[in-house]
Amino acid sequence: MHNPLKNIFHKIILVNFCILLSVFAFPQLSKAQGVGNVNQPLFNHAALCAHNLKKTADFYRNVIQLKEIPHPFNDTVHVWLKIGEGLALHIIKGDCATGVHDIGIHLCFSVPNLDAFIHHLDDLKVPYGNWTGQPKKIQLRADGVRQIYLQDPDGFWVEINDAK
């Protein structure tokens, strides 16, 4: 049975998703071209909880190869890393929830050469695989983007892809 309210709801979700995707994917365009209004939120940072701040920060600095940036706290429980122009990943030491993390909830980083990045992971002996968990396998998206998945020391999933 055709439900017109359900179709309208799906269209609203799709439009909102497209708007959010453009803001997150191209934040510099949103600022430069005045997309939206002064009250429109722009993505600023993501935060992860870490049991062992040094181990988790080292993973993102050395494995993912993010650059550490200054933070205002001047303490031993925060590390901030640059993930884009004006964007940061905040790693915060804490009593984090433990358990299995769903691969569908992940951070994603694009690299110019996925094969070179995989070689880097192999040199560091960091395990990775495809969406289904097959070790050392590359996932091919429907649009041709190649991607792999790995986990940080706290079990959070990270996707690395070659999207252009």
N, C-alpha and C positions, 0 to 999 in steps of 0.2 A: 504494500500500500504506500502511495506517495505521500510524504509528509512535508508540506511546504515550509513549515517552521524549522524542521531539521535541516533542510537545504539552505535556508537563510542563515542559520546558526553556523553551518559549515563554511559558507562564503565569508561570514564575518571573521571566523577563525583564520581562514586562509589569507584574507587581506591583512589582518593584524600580524600574522606570521611574516608576510612579505615585508611589511613596514619595519618590523623588528630586525629581520635579517639584513635589510639594507643599512640600518643604523649600526648594527654590530659589525657587519662586514666592511663597511665604509664610513667609519665615524668621522673621518676628515671631510667627507662630502656633506655630511649633516651639518657640521659646524660652518664650513666654508660657504655653503649655498643657502644657509638659513632654513633648512628643512624643518618643518614643525614650528613650534612656538617656544617662547622662553621657558615654559613649564615642561617641555618634553624631556624626559629622562634620557641621558646618554650613558652607555656602558662605561664603567670606570675601573672596576677590578673584580677579580674572583678571589676567594679566600679558601684555604684548605687548612684543616687541623692536622697537626703532626705530633705523634708521640715523642719522637726524637727529632728535634729541630735541625740539628747538624746533619743527620743522615738524610732527612727529607730535602733540606736545602741543597746539600751536595748533589743529590739525585737531579734536581731541576737545573742546577748550575752545570754539572759535568755531563750528565746523560742527555738531558734535553737541550743543554747549552744556552740557558737563559742568563742574561747579565743581571747581577745584583744592582739595585738602586737604593739610594738613601731613603730612610723612613724617619718619621719624627719622634719615635718612641725612645731611642737610645737605650734599649734594654736587650735582654737575652732571650726574649720569647717571640720576636718578630723578625722575619726576613721578607723583604720585598724584591720581586724580580720583574724586569720589563718584559711584557708580552705583546707590546705593540706601541705605536705612538700615543703617549698619554694613557696607556693601559698597564695595569700591574697585576701580578699574582702575589697575594699576601699569604705567607705561610706562617701559621701561628701555633706555637707550642701549647698543647693542652691535653686534657684527659678526654681524648676523642672516643667516640663510639667505635666499638670493634664489630667485626662481622664481615660477611661477604658483600662486596660492592657490586652492583649491577653494571655490566659493561655499557649499557645504554645511557648511563650517567657518566660522562667523561669530559675531559678537556681535550681540545684538538689543536694541533700545531701543524702547519704546512711547511714543507722543506723543498728547496729547489731540486734536490736530487735524492729520491727515496733510497736508491741503491747505495749511495755513499753513506746515508744515515744508518742503514742496516749494517753496513760494514763497521761503522762506529760502534753500534750496539754489540756486534759480534766480538769486536776487539775488547770491549768492556765486559763481555760475557753476561749481557743483560738479556733475559728471555723476552720474546715477543711472539706474536702470532696473529691469526686472523680473528674475525668476529666470533667464530665458533670455538676458538681456543686451540686450533691446530698449531703446534709450535713451528716457528720459522716460515709460516705461510703468509702470503700477501693476499689481502682481500681486494677484489676488483669491484668497484661500485658500478652501477648501471651507466653512469656518465663517463666511465673510463678512468676515473681517479683511483689510484692505487693507495691502499692504506694498511697500516699495521696497528696493533694494540699492545700496550705494555702496562704494567702497574708500578706505581711508586711504592716506597717503603711502607706506606700506610694502607696499601691495597686500592687506592684510587686509580681509576683507569685513565690512560692517556692514549689518544689516537694521534698517529703521525701519518700525514698523507702528502701526496705530490700535487695537490690542487693548484692550479695556476690562477 
